[in-house]
Amino acid sequence: MKTKPFHLLFGSFFSLTAVILGAFGAHLLKEMLSPEQLQSFETGVRYQMFHGIVLVMIALKGHSFHLPYEKTITTLFGSGIILFSISIYLLNLQEVLGMSLRWLGPITPIGGTLLIAGWALIFVGAIQLVFAKKH
């Protein structure tokens, strides 16, 4: 089975840092953030982990089937994680960091849109795989 090293590198990095940031939020930020900010921070962690795991799955799947648009999906997920999750982390930590990062607000939905686009490509690819096998 051949792995895809860059998919594995990014997927494992995003998943690893999601666990670290989740622990950071649960233990260290509990006293510094409001419940709403902490919940928002946890949303960033959750989305980062979900998409990191998918990247690891793509990397380890081998050649049992070819997922159309893999490189594009990986790019969309990686960029989406960076824009969505990291902007959420920084927006919620701006008071702790002592700086105004409100300009990041519009970046979060762009990241979310990239994540949605990645899932849409997985769905389109799945449809293509299903109908390609029937013909």
N, C-alpha and C positions, 0 to 999 in steps of 0.2 A: 504494500500500500504506500503510495507516494503522498507525503504531506505537502502542504503549501506553506513554506516558511514565513512569508510576510503576513499571511492571514493568521497563522499561529502566533507570530510575534505580537501583532496588534491585538488579537483576541485575548491572549494571555495577559498582556499588559493592562488592557482595559478592565479585565476581570479582577486581576490582582489589585489594581488601584481602587476598584469599586469596594472590595473587602476592606482595604485600609481606610478609605474615606468613610465607609459605613461605620467602622469602629470608632474613628475620629469623631464622627457626628454623634454617635450614641454615648460616648464617654466624655469627651472633652467639650463638645459644643452644647451639651445639654444645659449647662449653666449660663452660656453666653447668648443663646438664641431664644427667641420666642417660640412657643409651640408651633405656630404657623411657619416660621422660618425653618425650624427643624424638620417639619413635615415636607416642606419644599426641597430641602437639602436631600432628604431621604428619597424623594422622587427622582432626583438626579442620579443618585447611587443606583437605584433600582433599574432605571432605563440603561445606565451604563453597563450594569451586569448582564441584563438580558441580551443586549447587542454584542457584548464581548463574548458571551457563550456561543452565540450564533456564528461569530467569526471563527471561533475554535472548531465548531462543528464543520464549517465549510473547509477548514484546513485539514481536518482529519478524515474526511469522508472518502478520500482516495479516488479511485477511478470507477467506482461501481456505477456511477451515473454522472453526467455533466450537467451542472446547474447553469442554465443560460445566464449571462450577464454577471458572472461571479465577480469580476474585477470591478465593475460598476457598483454592485451591491456592497462590496467591501469598502470602496471609496465613500459611498453614501453613508454607510454605518459609521465608519471612522470619523468622517467630517461631522456627521450628525451628533455623535457622542461628544466631540470636542465643543461644538457650538451649543448644544442643548445642555448637557450635564455640567460642563465647566462654567458656562454662564450662570447657571442656577447656583452652583457652589459660590461663585464670586459675588453674585448679587446678595446672597444671604450672609456672606461674610464681610460685606463692605464696612459695616460698623466696627466689627472686630479688627479689620485691617486699617481702619481710620482713613478710608478714602471713598470718594463717591464713584461708583461704578454703574450708575443708572443707565448710562449709554449702552450697557450690555442687554437691557430689557428687550429691545427688538431683535437681538441675535438669537435668543432662546427659541422663538417660534420658527426661525429659519432652520435651526438644528432639528427641531421636531419634524419639519417638513422633509428634510433630508432622510430622517429615519423612516418616515411614512413612504417616501419614494423607494427606499431600499426594500421594504416589505412588499410594496406594489410590484417591484421587479421580480421578487421571489414568487409572488402569486402568478404573474404573467408567465414566468418561466415554468412554473408547475403546470399551468394550462397547456403550454406548448409541449411539455413532456408527455402529458396524458394523451393529447390528441395525436402526437407523433407516433405513439405506440399502437394506436388503433388503426392507423393507415398503413 
